[in-house]
């Protein structure tokens, strides 16, 4: 049934690549229903896009497929106020407003800026990767959080808050993540004051869940964002530059959201997914150990084979046709990166994991005006972790568990033993 493409529970057991392959061949653009999920009500349904060429066409054509009209998540925001708020996020803007916001923060992610961070990222990775029996998801989740805290000027004692906020937003479809709280005692006074704004309930008076991306649901995060930007120690930081760049309050709060969540969760999923893929393909892992110079192409193949983000939504701006399907203005259009990355018309033997694959035209970082601003930083962090892993022997010591999410391709646990 096509609704399996939408249901978060599907992805708790694995990405339905066989279904994607069938639909690429038989119905590359098709209508997917949105049934109720737990307390979340049914949605309107949407057009799903599975072929690589069509995915790229949608992503590079904001005049036809808008990020702003309905935002970029499959679920519609609950209220007009929620929609108006999230539309202020750079991720949910179309040019030229998207271009204006991107310019304000781009300096933090240029290759030159990332090169200045490489040594400290490498040092942090070396402190994380050590012999022992560990949950690799928990271990590596520290690196993107630490890196973002460094860029944003978040005090070390508050780093866990970035992890918790990302979990609440990204993992709201999974009971293990929806109310996760790992931030312990020892938070800064600034953080403690912000947490006083945390909602006491995530259930609305009518019994429906509170939208996890709404201002109400993340009041504590936004209180912290304003306090952080006002710290004298953060003068000249990316946070203060946001305010100096003329961002409105909604734009500033959503930019903090984007830094804290998007830059965190994708690597928290992509690095463990890359390691599990290597462990499931021991010949490729052996080849990489034998020739570490293959690491850059191996990372691209990990990203193709295990894309951290499964899909993104757009909204049709006018009546149009895509792969023979008539789409009305206002219809939701969802591109499936995970399917595009296995398109047999683009990738030879697409279900084969090949660390020497080149060229590798995956769309895991998106395409077009919304190509991931942090792609270079993400690759740097992946390279730091895997270069420290390769000298070690790595064995699965338990069964990995997957995240129930129709948006993020995540692992919740990956128990491994690392030995010299």
N, C-alpha and C positions, 0 to 999 in steps of 0.2 A: 504494500500500500504506500502511496506517495507521501502520506503524512509522516512516515518514518523519517523522511528527510528533515522535517521540522522538529520532531520530538527530541528534547534533550536526553531522554533515557537511551535513545539509540546510540549516542556517542559515548555513553558510559561503558559500552562493550566494544566500541571501535568505530572508526569512520566507515560508512557504507560504500566502499569503493566499487564493489561489484554493481551496486545500484547506479552509482554515478556513471560507470562505463556503459551500462545498458541505456541510460537516458541520453548520454552523449550521442549514441548511435541512433536511437529511436525517437527521442523527443528532447532535443537539446535546450529548448526553452519550454517549460511546462508549468502549469498551475499547481501550486502546493497549498493544501488547506492548513489552517492553523487551529487545531482543536484546543480545548481547554487543557491546561497543565497544572494539576493541583488546584490551588486557589486562584491561579491566573486565568482570566476569562479567554474565550476563543477570540481569535483575530479575524481579519478580513480575508486572509489568504494572500498569496503573492506569486509573482512570476519568478521561477528559479532559472538561473543561467549556468550552464555546465561546460560549454566548450571554451577553450582557451581564447580563440579569436573573438568570440562574443563577449567574454569577460573583459578583455582589453578594450573592446569598443565601448562598453558601458562605462568603464573607469576613466576613459580619456574624453568622454563627451558630457561634461556637466551641463551643457546647454540642453541636452535631451534627457539626461538622467541626473537629477539633482540630489546632492547630499543635504541640502538645506530644507527642502519642502517638508519632509517627514523625518529628518535626521537619518542615522545610519544603522540603527538596530532593527531587527525584524519586527519586534513588538512596537506598536505605536505608543508614544508617551500617553499617560493616562488622562491628562487634562490639557486644555489649551495653554495654561500657565506653564506646565511642565515642558511642553513642546517649545514655547517661546524661550524658555531658559536654556535648554540644550542646544537650540539653534545658534546660540552665541559661541559654541565651541568651534575651534578651528577645524576639527574633524568633520563638523556638520555644516561647513560653509562652502559656498561655491565662489569661484573667481567673480569679481575682483576682491571681495572681502576676505576670502581665504588667503589670497596672496598677501594682503596687508598684514594679517595676523602671523603668517608664516615668516615674513621678513623680520618681525619684531624678535622672534626667538631663534632664528636660524643661526645666529652667531655661536650659540652654544653647541652646535652639532656639525660645524664645518669639519672637513678632514684635518685641518690645522688644529682646531680646538680638541678634537678627539686624540690626535697624536700627543698633545700635551698631557692627556690623561692616561695614555697607554701604560706608562711605567707604573703608575699607582694602581691601575686596574690589574696589571700583571702581579704586582706584589700582593694585592688582596686575594687574587685567585690562588697564589701559592700558599697562603695561610689557610685557605679553605680545604684544599685537596690534600688529604693526608691518609695514610693507611688506617684501616679500621672498618667496622661494620656500621653503615650509615643509611639513613634515608636520603638518597641523592637529591630528591626534590627539596627537602628542607635545607640541605647543605648549600645547594647552588642558588636558592632563592635569595640568599644574603647578598650576592654580587650585584644584581641589578638594583636592589634596594640601596646598597651602600653607594653605588655609582650615582644614582639619582639624588641621594642625600647630599653627596659631594657637590653636584652641579647646582642644586637648589639651595644649599646652605642650611639643610636640616641638621640640627645637633644630633650627635651619635646616639644619645639616649632616647631619641624620638623615632629612630629609623623603623622600629616595628610598626609604627602607625601606618607607614606607607604600605606595608605588607597587608595589614588588616583592611585598610580602605580598598585596596585592589581586590581582595578576596570578597568583600561585601558586594562590590559592583559586578565583578566578572563572574563570580561563582554563585550568584543568587539562585540559580536553578538547582544547586546541589546543597542539600541540608548540611553537609560537613563544612561548607564554606560560607553560607549565607549569613551566619551570625558569628563568624570566627573572630576571636580576640586574643592575640598573643602578646600585646603590649603589657609589660609587667611594671612593677614598681620602679621608681627611679626616673620617671618621665620628667621633663623639664616643667617648671611652673607654667610656661606658655602652653604646653601640651595639656597639662592638667586643667587649665582654664578652658581650653577648647573642648575637652571631653565633656564638660558640663553641658555642652550644647547637643550631645549625642541624643537621638530620639530614644525615648523609653519604650516605644513599641514600633514595630514595622508593619502593623496591621491598621488599616483605616477603619473608621466607625462602621462602614458598611460591610466589614469582614474581609475585604479584598486587601492584598498586600500593598504596601507603599512602594511606589516606583523607586528602585534602588539608585537610580541616576538623578533623582530629583533633588532640589535644594533642601527640601525638608529632610530627606533621608540622609543627606551628607552635611548637615548643619555643622557638625563638629569639624569636619575636614575643611570647610570653608572658613570657619572661625580661625582655625590654625593657619590657613593660607594668609589671611590678612595680618595676623600677628607676626608671622614669619617675615613677611615683606617689610614690616615696620621696624624690625630689629636693626639697630645701628650696625651690628656686625655684618649685616647682609647688604650694606650699601655697595652698589655696583654689581650685585649678583644678578643672575638671570631673573629672579623674582622681582627685584627692584626695577630692572630694565623693563619688565612687563608693564608696570605702573607708569614708568616714565614714558613709555611708548604710546600712552594715550588709551590704554584699554579701558572699556567700561567695567563696572563692577561685575556684570554677568560674564563678560569676556575674560576678565582676570580669574574669576573663580573656576570657570570652565577650563582655562589654560592650566591652572594648578591641577585640576582633575586629570587632564590629559597627560601631564608629566608624571603624576603620582601613579596612574593606573596603566596607561598604554605602554610606558617605558619600563614598567615593572613586570606585568603579567605575561607579556609575550615571551620574554626570556625565561621566566619561571616555568613556562611550558615548553619552549623550544629547546632549551639545553637538555633537560631530562629526556624529552622525546628523541633528540639526536643520539643520546647515549643508548637508550633502549633500542633504537634502530641499529646501531653498531653491534650491540650484544646479540641481536637477532640475526645478524649477518657476520659471523665470525671471520669469514674469509676476507671481507672488506676491512674489518678491524685489523686483521693481521697485515694486510697490504698497507694500511695507513701507518701502522707501527714500523713497518719496514722502510717506509719512505715518508717521513713527516712533512716533506715539502708538498705533499698532496693535501695538506690540511685546508687550504683555501677552497679548493674545489670540493673537498669532502663536506665542508660547512654549507656550501651552496646546495649540495645534494641532500644534506640533512634537512635544510629548509624546504626543499621541494618535496621530499618524501614525508616529512612531518611538519606541515605548515602550522605555525602556532595559532593563526586565525583561520577559521573555517570559511567564513563568509562575511560579506558586507552588503548593506542595503542601500538602494537609491530609490528615487520616486520619479516616474515619468512626468516630464513637463508638458507633453503634448501627445496626441494620438500618434502612434508609430508602429512599425513592424520590425521584429527582430527574429531572425531565423524562421520566417514564415508565420510567426504568431502576431496577431494584432494586440497591441497593448494600449489601453486607454490612458489619457491624462489622469494623473493622480494614483495610478496603480503602483503598488510596491514591486520593485525589481531587485532580486537578491542574487548577487554573483557568488559562485562557490569557488573560492581559490583552491580548495582541496581537490576539486574535480579538474579544474583547469591544469593543475600541476601533474595530472596523470593523463592528459590528452594525447592519445596515440598518434595524432597528426602532427604533433610538435616534438614529442619525446619518444625516441626509439626504446622499445621494451619498457614502457612507463612504470610498470609494477616491479621492475628490477632496481634495486639500490646499487648504484654504481658511483663510487667516490671519484672516478676519473671523468665523469660525464661533463662534456664541454662541446658546444655551448650549453648553457642551462638557463633557459628563459622562464624560470618560475615566476609566479606572481605573489609570492609570500609576503613581500613588502609592498604590495599594491602596484599601481601603475597610473600614469597620468599625473594630474596636478596634486593628487593626494599620496604620491609615492612617499613611503615612510621617511620622515625627517631624521629619525634616529637609526637608519639602517646601518650606517658606518659604525656607529657606537655599538649596536647590537652584534655586528660581526666581530668587532674588537673583543667584546666580552666572551663570545663563544670561542674565539681563538685562544684567549687566555686560559679558559677552563680546560679545553681539550688538549692543549699543549702540556698542561700539567697532569692530565689523566693518562696520556699515552704511555709514559714509562711504568705505570702501575699495572698489576694484574687485576682484572675486574670480573667479579662473578655475581650473578643475581643470587640474592639470599632469601628471596621471598617473591610473592606474586605482586606485580605492579597493580595499582588501582587507578582507574581513569575518572576524570571529572565528567559529571553529567552537565553538559553545556552544548547548545547548538551554535555557539559562537567561538569559544576557545577550545582548541585541541590540546587538552591538558592532562597531565598525570597528577594525582594527589599524593601518591607514594611510589617510590622506586627503591626498594631495599637492595643494597649492593654491599659486597665486601671488597675492599681495596687493600692489596698487599704489594710489597716490594718484589 
